[in-house]
């Protein structure tokens, strides 16, 4: 089996932040005795292709052609937050619209949300 057969299959070629995020993910997985899975890498690849903050629902929709389940997407999001690959924040107060944003390979942004009007 050659190296290209081991990589997750996705329609898009990974971008530069993908390599940094994958390195961070692999370090976290190894330090916590977790398994490496191609599904996590496919979710990570889709996240790295997104150019703006996104919801879990938007990511799930993007992952449907890859035959990834909603559970895989949500579990991956939680893992990526723990590994400090993603940031999450609530967009609108009282509506639980959580947005996710890549935390590696990009400049940091500060998000402020009004507690009165969201």
C-alpha positions as CSV (number, residue, x, y, z in Angstrom):
1,X,0.0,0.0,0.0
2,X,1.5,3.3,-1.0
3,X,1.3,6.6,0.9
4,X,-1.5,8.1,-1.2
5,X,-3.7,5.1,-0.2
6,X,-3.3,5.9,3.5
7,X,-4.4,9.5,3.3
8,X,-8.1,10.3,3.8
9,X,-10.0,10.8,0.5
10,X,-11.5,14.2,0.1
11,X,-12.5,16.2,-3.0
12,X,-10.2,19.1,-2.1
13,X,-6.4,19.3,-1.6
14,X,-5.4,20.2,1.9
15,X,-4.3,23.8,2.5
16,X,-1.3,24.9,4.5
17,X,-3.1,25.3,7.9
18,X,-4.0,21.6,7.5
19,X,-0.4,20.5,8.1
20,X,-0.1,22.5,11.2
21,X,-3.5,21.4,12.5
22,X,-2.7,17.8,11.8
23,X,0.6,18.0,13.6
24,X,-1.2,19.4,16.6
25,X,-3.9,16.8,16.4
26,X,-1.5,13.9,16.2
27,X,0.5,15.2,19.2
28,X,-2.7,15.5,21.3
29,X,-4.0,12.1,20.2
30,X,-0.7,10.4,21.1
31,X,-0.4,12.2,24.4
32,X,-3.9,11.0,25.4
33,X,-3.5,7.4,24.0
34,X,-6.3,7.9,21.5
35,X,-6.6,6.2,18.0
36,X,-5.8,8.0,14.8
37,X,-8.7,7.8,12.4
38,X,-9.1,8.9,8.7
39,X,-12.5,10.3,9.6
40,X,-11.1,12.9,12.0
41,X,-8.6,13.9,9.3
42,X,-11.3,14.3,6.7
43,X,-13.3,16.6,9.1
44,X,-10.1,18.5,9.8
45,X,-9.5,18.9,6.1
46,X,-13.0,20.3,5.6
47,X,-12.5,22.8,8.4
48,X,-9.2,24.0,7.0
49,X,-10.9,24.6,3.6
50,X,-13.5,26.9,5.3
51,X,-12.6,30.6,5.1
52,X,-14.9,31.9,7.8
53,X,-16.4,30.9,11.2
54,X,-18.9,28.1,10.8
55,X,-21.6,26.2,12.8
56,X,-21.6,22.5,13.5
57,X,-24.6,22.2,11.1
58,X,-22.7,23.9,8.3
59,X,-19.8,21.5,8.8
60,X,-22.0,18.5,8.9
61,X,-23.6,19.5,5.6
62,X,-20.2,19.8,4.0
63,X,-19.2,16.4,5.3
64,X,-22.3,14.6,3.9
65,X,-20.6,13.8,0.5
66,X,-17.8,12.2,2.5
67,X,-20.3,9.9,4.2
68,X,-19.3,11.2,7.7
69,X,-22.0,11.0,10.4
70,X,-23.2,13.9,12.5
71,X,-21.8,12.1,15.5
72,X,-18.4,11.9,13.9
73,X,-18.5,15.7,13.1
74,X,-19.6,16.7,16.6
75,X,-17.1,14.4,18.4
76,X,-14.3,15.7,16.1
77,X,-15.3,19.3,16.9
78,X,-15.0,18.6,20.7
79,X,-11.6,16.9,20.2
80,X,-10.3,19.8,18.1
81,X,-11.3,22.3,20.8
82,X,-9.5,20.2,23.4
83,X,-6.4,20.0,21.2
84,X,-6.6,23.8,20.7
85,X,-7.1,23.5,16.9
86,X,-10.4,25.3,17.1
87,X,-12.0,28.1,19.0
88,X,-15.7,28.2,19.7
89,X,-17.9,31.1,20.8
90,X,-21.7,31.9,20.9
91,X,-22.7,34.2,18.2
92,X,-26.1,35.3,19.6
93,X,-26.8,35.5,23.3
94,X,-29.7,33.2,24.2
95,X,-29.9,31.3,20.9
96,X,-27.0,28.9,21.4
97,X,-25.7,29.5,18.0
98,X,-22.1,28.3,18.5
99,X,-19.6,29.2,15.9
100,X,-16.2,27.5,15.4
101,X,-13.1,29.0,14.0
102,X,-9.7,27.6,13.1
103,X,-7.1,28.5,15.8
104,X,-3.9,27.4,13.9
105,X,-2.3,28.8,10.8
106,X,-4.3,32.0,10.9
107,X,-4.1,35.3,12.7
108,X,-6.0,35.5,16.0
109,X,-9.3,37.4,16.1
110,X,-11.2,38.8,19.0
111,X,-14.9,38.3,19.0
112,X,-17.0,40.4,21.2
113,X,-20.7,39.7,21.7
114,X,-23.2,42.2,23.3
115,X,-24.9,40.6,26.3
116,X,-28.1,42.6,25.6
117,X,-28.7,42.2,21.9
118,X,-26.3,39.4,20.9
